[in-house]
Amino acid sequence: MVSERLKTALEETDKEAVVFAECEVYHISGKPIEPKHYLCDVTREIDAVDEASSTLKIEYHQGVKIYDLSGRSILNLKLESVGSAHIFRLKNTALVVCDASVRDTCIAAGIKDPELFTDISAY
């Protein structure tokens, strides 16, 4: 669930990558909580892992490839696959990847905890 402010920031950065569904959120007292909140789904999925230069376990469950990122995994992405995308799901994982422009837009919008973003460029 995301706030109206975060929804706006994500739409400003990469509207084609996300979809939202408005939620009615109520306090335990029964009063509606404002401003509005939304369920958010990142719908863009990109197969961007460079398996040859990454260090990770690849598993198959019922014929579906899954990257096991537990332990000491190192992911290298194929930038040509990412292209101009700012937000995407990394195929074969549960990871959502955002670039620095998403983080910067969130900070400029006053999102309270931009430390939730992890800079993966050093990995």
N, C-alpha and C positions, 0 to 999 in steps of 0.2 A: 504494500500500500504506500502511495506517495502523496505528498501534499500538492496543493495547487501550484505553489511556487516551484517545486521540483518538476512537476509536469510541464510547466511553461519553459523551464530551462532546458529540459530534454527535447521538447518540440523545437525550440529555437536552434538547437545544435544539430539535430538529425531526425527530423520528423518522420522520415520514411522507415526508421528502424524500430519505432515504438508504437504501441497502441494502448489505449486507456479505456477503462470502464468506470463510470462514476459510481461511488459507493455512498450509502447513507450510513454515517457513523454516529453512534449515540453514546453519551456519557451514561454511567450507571444510573444516574438520576432520571434518565429518559430524555434529557435535552439533547438536541442535535449538536454535534461538534462542528464548528466552523473554523476556518474556511473548508471548502469541499476537499474530499480525499478521493483517490482513484486507485484501482488495481492497475498495475503496469506490467506489460509484457514486452520483452525485446523480441521482435519477430524476425529480424535479420540474422541469419546463420551463415557463417563463412568458414570454409575449410582452409584455414590459414596456417596450420602447424607445419613447419618444415621438419618432418620426421627424421630426415638424414642428419640434421645438425642439432636436434634436440635430444635431451636425455629424459626418457620417460618410459613407463611400462605401457605396452599396448595389450589390452585384453579383448576377448570376444565373448559376448553373452548372447546366446541364441542367434549367432551369426552377425551381431551388431558390434562394430568396433567402438571401444571405449578407451580413452586415455586415462590411466590410473596415475593421478598426480600426487599420490601420497609419497612420503619419503623425499628424496632429493631430486626432484624433477627440475629440468631446465627446458623452458619452451622458447624456441626461436620461431618467429612468425615470418611468413612469406609476404612481404610488404606489397608485392604486386597483386596478391589475392585480396588484401585489405582495401587497396585502392583509396577512395576518398571517404570511406565509412568512418564515422566517429564513434558509433556504438554498434556492437554486434555480439551474438552468442558465438562462442568458439565451438565449432562442430566436434562431436565426440567427447564433449566435456559439459559440465554444468556452469562453466565460467561465462560471465558477461564482461566484455572488454570495452573500455572507454578510453579515448585518447585525451590528451591534455586540454583540448578545447572544451570538452565536456566538464572537466574539473574546473577550469577557469570560469566558464559560464555559471556553474553552480556557486562558486565563491562570489562572483559579481552579483548574483541574485540573493545573496545573504543566506545560503543554505548553511545551517549551523555546524555541521560536522564534515567538512571536506576531507578530514583525515581518514574517512572511510575509503577513500581512493588510495590504492597502492600503486606506486610508480614501478612498473615492471621493466623499465628500460635498463635497469642496473642488473637484472637477473640474467 
